[in-house]
Amino acid sequence: MSDNLLSLSNPVVPCHYELCLDIDPSSPNFKGKAKIELKFNPNSTSLASIEDSFTQFKLHSRDLVVLSAHATVGSAKFDLKVSQDTQNHWSVFQSDSPIQLSNESPLVLSVQYVGKIRSIKTHHDATFGIFKTNFMDSKTGTSNNHVVATHCQPFSASNIFPCVDEPSAKSTIQLNITMNSQDKAVSNSPIEAIETLDNPQKHLVKFATTPLMTTSVFGFALGDLEFLKTEVKLQNNITMPVSIYAPWDIANATFTLDTIQKYLPVLESYFQCPYPLPKLDFVLLPYLTDMAMENFGMITIQLNHLLLPPSALASDIIREQAQQLIVHELVHQWMGNYITFDSWEHLWFNESFATWLACHVLEQKGDLPQYWTSEPYLLQQVEPIMCKDASDFNSKSISQIAQRKTSMNSHTSDIFDPEAYAKGIVMLRSLQLAIGDTHLQKGLQSVFEDTKTFHERSVKPMDIWNHIGKTLKSQNITNFVSSWTRTPGLPVVKVELEQQDGKTQTKLTQHRFINQLSSDEKAQLEDVPYQIPLFGVLPDCTLDTENVLLTDRTLTLNYPVLVLNHFAQGYYRVSYESKECYTQISDKIIEGTLSEIDLWKIFLDLSQFIGDESFQGSIHLVGLCEILNNIASSSSKIPSKYWGPLSKGLEILQTTDRAILSSSRLQSFLRKKIIIPLFDKIEWPQGEFGESTDPYELKVMSQVLFLNKNSQKCDELCQIYFRHLLQGPRSSVPLELVNSILVVVSQHCSNIKQWKKIFDLVKHSSCAGITNHIVNLYNQSNDETISSIQNSAIESLGFCLDLDIVKKILNFVTSNIESEGMELALFGFNYNFRKRLNKKGKPQDEVVRELIWKWFTDNFDQWARKATRKGTTTGDRLHNVLRSISLVIFQMFVPDEPERIEKFINLKKEKLSQHLLSLDDIWTSVQQDEVSRKTISKMLTPIV
């Protein structure tokens, strides 16, 4: 919130601006005249009523030099003195005699001033106020061409004319520009007239008066612009012009024009509100700091996002991203411009609404298929925000996030919060599903029908939801939005199936979910119930329509449910806490009737519970194992839709891998029940893979190879793939499998000659020679592919158990200790640290970790001294490598010999006289991880 709002403190507020700007692109300044009608401010804290007089008022102005000012009220004239408050960016207008208004006679202020035209040359230059860019003329080869444009959000209209530059102030604007006659000009409203001037090189362009609008969406552009033009047929058979302007390559804007033409009528129909202006222009600019700006009737966008040649449009991703951007800005013409919000704290809602509705209508029309259940939405947008929300005890609600201080120096990036924006989109989507799209659309249409309430003044988002709630006669709508905007954090719903009188019931309990919640934090936690849309699915795979909302702490359903949060459309996690839940889920997986998204969601939620000491229970591990066991052991083929979620389930299993190293029984159980059956179930190609294999199937293959690395059968398979990797044929081994193939081969390596084939891949030249043997699904560059193979080769080295080879690996690390990434060579030792080393296939007395400990302690002092040399690149790099090596080695001894590490740390601190490399912090982190691993191991043991 901004302090000292003029819309509250000023005795008057503008209701109309008439602007006359004289713009010469070759000049660093522009000349301005403004005729501003100001009316009594009913919200003013300085006047009680319109009968009160005043002698002073203020307007925002930044970098404007006011040359003269006078005012009239009816026939009364007032000469005004002007002073500048540069700290608050105010021009203060002072009259010697009192000014009194009447309803019939507003105050008319006339101002002459001079302002700045900013020259923009790179993407690093901030675009605000009036700015200019020169560009090359493709015909003449000179850089004399230019485009002059504006950007006013949030507080930069005051760089163009004196105004009340706040979102709560709405007015009409009539713009006139004196400009070069050969230039084209665009503004919010259509051109009404062009007048010739005495100077034949100039003319005066007069634009029509705008509807009521805020200063932040005012804009114009002029210069050497090309254009495309079409007409759009709207409601009531109205035909409206639509144009796109760009400084070059305007032919590449055809797709943008087609999208506008398609979706403008769709949005008009959705809102049942006519498009608010008689025209629409898109202006594509070389530079624009905020990428896009929804100026009323004249949208500006950085041109590389929408000048799309046919080669770019061949990409579904680029085409969909462009459509989302275009339709998002179109939505703003109604929500954000026609209906405006009274404070920048509501920017999250303005942007969330535009994205939600744009994606909704694009999905409906088939241009964004299955968006709400897609990986870009669920895994790349929603899941990261959920993880972040659960990781911070002090995380804030949307409303709390939004209530940040703003000032006239704030930029959009200062007041826009990605977390609030993302949560807002999920809230709108879940509300839409909970009450039904038709009902929500009807409610929104009723908002646009009430012009007096929602257009003539700026409002708050809750004004909209209160109105919709009353229209639809549902208090739940208001409560729902209030809950999700004012309650911090992320909820979790626990699901328990219980038997009652021979029938299965479902008990639901909700709490706030926070990762690794300490006992002190638990005591302080404000665990307020959320309004949770259940999105329940019944055992027959139909939706639960009887209970759709959880508003209390607990709710008991007199029937069983299969899953909650169907299609992951709600912002919460689900913890299934009965074995029967997982049995039901497993049965549906075997039948192939559980949706891919629901299985994704189950594993995503389990990944947050398992390893979290404050929340995880043995039931979560039981559930994970049961689902994976049923997938692995079923007689049916794994449906292709399950490869993605299965990869997530195996990822969780891999996190438990180190936890079970100390228990041969646990290792045997998991290998017997999950890993070996999955290995046997997968159809492993003996020849070439080809390029059609599902990326997630490849990921599962890689995970299974790694988990089954001790198997002789797995080694035999990987030896085949290793030969293909080294010898071909062309495109025969997927890059996704290279790491696991090398790990398995290294694990079973018993002679120097064989190991050297892996070691050679650490070299750039060796990798370069085999890249054409790789199937590269993601079209990585050749250098990226080489780097991937090199890293995989280094990571695989430490899985070898041959004594002579291990010594060579350690010598290799010692010789290259100052090279980035050397710690990766020790990665595999952490999986075999308790095993005995072999020599020529025969077991030796020496254990892996003892050999590594001697190497580490023999070399540590000299490495440490080099690593603590400040101000050198080598020292910084070695510092990071040595920290990573220490972490790996500390992990080897934390299970049963922690005192060895503690003694070592104390000795080194005393000997080297410093808190070396933060060894205490590393050790603390390792100990915490070990506690978690022991907890997992303890919980897994009863499963056996």
Secondary structure, DSSP 8 states (H G I E B T S, - for coil): --SS-HHHH-SEEEEEEEEEEEE-TTSSEEEEEEEEEEEE-TT-SS-SSTT--EEEEEEE-SS-EEEEEEEEETTEEEEEEEEEETTTTEEEEEEEEEE---SSS-EEEEEEEEEEEEE--STTS---EEEEEEE--TTT--S-EEEEEEE-TTTTGGGTS-B--STT--BEEEEEEEEETTSEEEESS-EEEEEE-SSTTEEEEEE----SB-GGG--EEEES-EEEEEEEE-GGG-EEEEEEEESS-GGGGHHHHHHHHHHHHHHHHHHTS--SSS-EEEEEES--TTSEE--TTEEEEEGGGT---HHHHT-HHHHHHHHHHHHHHHHHHHBTTTB-BSSGGGHHHHHHHHHHHHHHHHHHTTSSTTGGGSHHHIIIIIHHHHHHHHS-TT---HHHHH-----TT--HHHH--HHHHHHHHHHHHHHHHHH-HHHHHHHHHHHHH-HHHHTSS-B-HHHHHHHHHHHTT-HHHHHHHHHHHHS-SEEEEEEEEEEETTEEEEEEEEEEE-TT--HHHHHH-------EE---B-TTS-B--S--EE-SSEEEESS--SBSSGGG-SSSEEEE-SHHHHHHHHHHHHHT-S-HHHHHHHHHHHHHHTT-TTT--HHHHHHHHHHHHHHHH-SS---GGGHHHHHHHHHHHHHTTGGGTT-HHHHHHHIIIIIHHHHHHS---SS---S-S-HHHHHHHHHHHHHTTT-HHHHHHHHHHHHHHHH--TT-EEHHHHHHHHHHHHHT--SHHHHHHHHGGGSHHHHHTTGGGEE-TT---HHHHHHHHHHHHHHHHTT--BHHHHHHHHHHHHHTTTSTTGGGGGTTHHHHTTSEEEETTEEEEEEHHHHHHHHHHHHHHHHHHHHT-TT-HHHHHHHHHHHHHHHHHHHHHTTT-HHHHHHHHHHHHHHHTS-GGGHHHHHHHHHHHHHHHHHHHHHHGGG-
